[in-house]
Every structure is written in structure tokens, then in C-alpha cells.
Amino acid sequence: MPTEAATLMRMQAARRIARPTAWKLALLAGFVTQLMLIVFVTAIGLQQLEVTTRNLQQVVDVHMRKQNYIKRMVVAARERTVILLILPQIRDPFERDAMLMKFNEQGADFVAARLALLGMPLSDTEAALISRQGQVTGAAQPVQLRVIDLINADFIDEATNLVLNQAIPMQNEVMSTLSQLEAETQAISTAASEKARKEHAAARFWMYLLSGAALLVGLLVAAVVFYFAARISREREQLVSLDTLTGLPNRMLFMDRLNQSLIRAKRYNTQIGLMFIDLDRFKRVNDTLGHASGDQLIREVARRLRDTVRADDIVARLGGDEFVVAISDVVTLSSILQVVEKMLATVTVPYQLDGREIFCSCSIGISIYPHDGTSASNLLKNADTAMYHAKNSGRNRFQLYDAAMNAMAEERLQLETELHYALERNEFVFHYQPQLNLKTGRIHAVEALIRWQHPKKGLLSPANFLDMLDETGDIVSVGRTLLLVACRQTAIWHAAGFTDLGVAVNVSGKEFWHSGLIDSIRNALTQSGLPPSALQIELTEGIFMDDVEAAEGKVQALKALGISVAVDDFGTGYSSLAHLKRFPLDVLKIDRYFVKDVHHAPASEALVSSILALCRGLNLGIVAEGIENREQLESLRKLGCQVVQGYFISRPVPADAIHALLGKNWLQALGPAEHVQPNRTAI
């Protein structure tokens, strides 16, 4: 074995050994961190418990302050009682004034303490006692003032009698109320202190208990995790390298195995065929049947691909509906193409999903080592590019990579970038293609067709950018803007005297299903002033098939606006007679596929004649498109087709060129009708 390959294998083995060891070390570090966090949380909890204790102590302090205020009230009331007893016995006026001043000071202190007490949280009993004290004090105050007045008037005996018989008993009642209040406050304070002590003890108990339990649980978890560490490591390796839905290798494992195959191919001078496989219209399965059915389809496709190749070949799922297959140790390209054709055939065999038969196909891009790349990443990128071209070429096919594809891909990417700014720069314009009424010889409508006035590449047709607009979703905003432009331009033609001229505007699937379609059309008609009867919306047949019920309601809403609805490219899509009967349509447009050889192919003539008869029976208007020569025109005129459209009449032209076409004498320009069948009702 060459040194390079041996070194590579040793490095891979070392990585496989090192990963579990590193993972266990990380787990150990995580466990240590967990223990530290538990200890930290416990410490924080104890600190919080201490804070809670302080808060409880503050609550207790409230009761202590209440007791202090009550004691101040008791002392002040007692002092005032003593002063009332002494005051009648004092004969010295100055001493009497000093006693009266002290009496008033004690009263002020009493009031201050009472007000402070009222500002604190009180129980119902405390509040009731304070209220009662206020009533008693209020009754005693006039008596005290009467005593002072008598003393000041030197009616000592009357003052003494009043003190002994009324003032002192009232003060005693105040003192009794205050004593009850003090006892009640003391009881509440004692209960609060006891409750705080019990809560503190309980909190400490639970904190210690939970901390111990957390440590024990942490130890148990660590034991279990270490027990399963080896198995989890193996499962993790599987999840990293295998696709969980199909069990196939994922991108990482595929690239690793492909690199190994490249080493062998280089050593033995063999080829490797890399196939990038993408399922066609897989999104429709998900949207219609649900993601569970989509997953079932992915699993079945994976099984079929695995069964198609050899055991040594690599089949992987990159994600979504994308698969890659690497066929190694081949000598000729034909061997690879045989496998590709076998894959295309096996994928298209019908699938049974939840009792339904589903058909699915795939697009395959192929890159070959060493012709299309020598590295795994280049081969994968080139196969992806080839797959994209296969899908654009009609799906259900394969495409070999060509170097020119990368240039095309880069050009497309650049075009997508420029397309993003095209609407902001007003680079989208409408060209209008006339629809000629063969009976009246007048242009009765024009079809608005979008063009891109590229600043460097000139005027681009929709084939160059419409699919990109649809993929990015910008088609909705572009369509809304250009719908308004078409309505305004048609209103200008109406103002110029062509009041019977209509305009047909194509609406894509994304626009049709967008919730703002009805409002956009209504706003365009309102802002332009165009009559709704002059606007026709053209839809492709495939739009109806996404959701027939919802599509019918949407068409009914369009018709309610007063506009007409046409089916474009009729006959090439999915329409059935039942759908034509169900939808309230106005016009069918015969696809150019039937028109191109109607003048010399009996089958095409018969089909067009049948469509005309169908439209007469359903009372539908009809437009034949793709008229490129006089023979086609005369054949359609003989069959009774009234309205035609195509290059023979006029190519799509700018709005300012339409005026000349509207005033043209088309009957004279086209000449008389030849061999027109009489009495045929024109459509």
C-alpha cells in the first residue's frame, strides 16, 4: 500500500479513537461543572435564606416600633393625668404656666406617636382599639380644657372637683384602652417572631435536604452517563455519518468514501461515474399527500437505488429529494450509462403510498473522473450542474457534464442578480400582440407580453427570465406592477376612441394562488379607470390541477370582478371536459401546436374543428394562436375560427406601435376569404 494511502487510513483510525476519548473528557468536564454549579446554587440559596431572615427581622421590627409608639402614648397620657392632678394645687402663675406648657408638650407627643402608629400596618383589633382610644380622647379633651379655664380664672375648688369627678375617670379609660392596645401589639409581635423562627428553620431544613439530594442525583447521573458513554458515542458517530430517514450515507460520509475511491481509481487508472439525482416534481407529492408520504417515497427511492448498484458502489442522500451515486472501478463510459439507464427505469416504476399509486421520475447529472474533475468537490459540483441541465431539458432524463455548462451556470447566476434589480430600475416593459377578428376585420383585443429591456443585452424575451422570476417569487410583484401598466395603457387607447378594445394579461401559477391577486386586479381597474369587461386574465391549464376546489373558487372570484377568464395553450395540458364544464371560463386559446400544420394535416384539422365545435356547445369564445402564414389563416377561417393571433398578423410590438394596427383595414390587407363555408357560426 502506498505511503499516502496508509497515512490517510492511520489518520482516520486515530480520529475514530480520539473522538470517544475527547467526548468522555468533555462529559467529565461537564459533570464537574455540574457539581460546581450545584454547590454554587446551594451557597446562593443559603445567602438568599439569610436575606429572607433579615427581611423577617425587619417585619418583627415593625411590631417593635408599634410597641414603642404605644408606650409613648401611654407615657404622654400618664403625664397629662399627673399634671391635671397637680395643676389645681399650684398658686405660682409662672410655675402654673410651665406646667401647662408641659401638659401641651405631652399632648403633642401623644398625637405624634398616634399618627406614626396609624401609618404602620395594623391588625383589625389594633385598628379598632386605636379608633376607640380616639373616641375616648376626643370626649376627654373638652373636660381638660374646662379644667384649665377654671384654674386660670382662680376657681380652684370647681377645677379640683371637675378633675376628680370627670377628667381623671376619662383619662383612666384612655389608659385602659392603651393598655389593651399594647397587650394586643405585644401578642402579635410575639406570634410574628415565632413564625419567622419556624419559617427560618424550615427553609434551612429544605435547603440542606435539597442540596444533599442534588449532589446525590448528580452522582447517580454521572454513573449512568459514564455507563452508557461508549454506546452513545457509537450512536453519535452513526448520526453524524448516516441519513436518519433512509439509513444511507450522508454528505460527509459520502465525500469521505468518494475520496477513498478516487485514491484507488488513480492507483489503478480506472474511472468513477458520479451521478447527481434529483426527483422530479417531488414538492407536489409533499404538498398533495403530506410530508409523511413524501418521506415514504424518499425511503423507497433510496431502497431502489441501493438495489440497482453493486455492493461496493456508494449511494448517499444529500438532503431533501437529492441523491448521489458513485460507480467506481469502471473502464468504459458505457458501463456507467447502463447503470444510469437502469436507475431511470427503476425510479419510474409506480409507487404504492398509503393505498395510492404514485408515479415519480428523476433527473440525473453525470460527471466522470478524471475527465470532469479530479477532486470529490469538483465532481459533485459538475454533476449537480449537469443535473440542472437535465431538469431544464424536460426531466426524466440524464445529462453528461460539459465544460460549457459552468459558463452557462455563471451566466444564469449573473442574470438572476441583475433580475433582482430590474423591477426597481423599471426595466420590465409590455409589448402587445393583436388578436384579429376575421369577421369584422378589426383588432378586438391585444395580449400583453412581458419583455426585459436589459441595459446591456437589449430586449430579452420571457424565455430568458420568466422561470427565474417564478422561482424567486418576484413574479408576483412584477405581475402586479405590469398589470396596472397594461390597464392604464388600454384605458389610453379607449380614450383615443378604440372603446371596444380589450387586453389579455397572463397570470402565472404563483400569481394565481397569491392571496392578493383579487385586490391587485381590483386596484388596477380602479386606478386606471378601465372597464372590467375590457380585461381578460389568461391562465394555463396546469394551474387548475393543483387544487381543483380552490381553483374553482378563485375563478368565481375573478368573474365576480366583471373580467373574463381564458385558458391559454388549450389542448396541451391537463384539462378535461369535466373541468371545462365546472369552471366559469370565457375563452379557450388553441395552442400553436395544433395550428402549425392545420392546413395540410387532417388530424390537426380534425382536432381544431372538434375544439371549435366544443366551444360552440359550451358557448365559449376561442382564439387560435401561432398563425404564421396565409395558409394557416385560410384554413382556420374555413373552419369558422373567428379570432386569430400570430406573427402573420403582427409580432408583439411596443404600445406606441399599436395605434397604427388598430386603424388598419385588415379585411383589405388580408384580401377576401376564399371558400368560406356559408352559414357557419363563427366563434
Order of alpha helices (4+ residues) and beta strands (2+ residues): alpha-alpha-alpha-alpha-alpha-alpha-beta-alpha-alpha-beta-beta-alpha-beta-beta-beta-alpha-beta-alpha-beta-beta-beta-alpha-alpha-beta-alpha-alpha-beta-alpha-alpha-beta-alpha-beta-alpha-alpha-beta-alpha-beta-alpha-alpha
